[in-house]
């Protein structure tokens, strides 16, 4: 097996397990922190907009939103101007998780990169962004905006008129 792919796969699994364990401490399932992050930046997004921001499918977000609604983290409401659209809105409980979740993610990142200098850390992020871009191009995805990490900082695109799920 190619060395990079093997190491990346093992690293991804370990980071996913650490992140999942940390998010469970806040009552979240894997990936729900990313949905919350999009809504913290753009409350009232449609499932399609959240999916586009996170580079996942809309049905994935619909399923997560169902679970998050049941957990009291968000609500679904029809768009006031276009009744075909459903928008996801944070509840007080969803908004209250912002600081603890962001702090937990930062703490985890600090722990796993503690052995790196600041310059090494910046270089690692640059190299990972370059690798991500090359992989996205291989998948035929459009180029990501420069300096933007889509999972947490990518803004949802403008509303598309997507029918409600």
Secondary structure, DSSP 8 states (H G I E B T S, - for coil): --HHHHHHHHHHHHHHHHHHHHHHTTT--TTHHHHHHHHHHSTTEEHHHHHHHHTS-HHHHHHHHHHHHHTTSEEEEE-SS-TT-EEEEE-HHHHHHHHHHHHHHHHHHHHHTTTS-HHHHHHHHHHHHHHHHHHHHHTT-----TT--HHHH----S-------
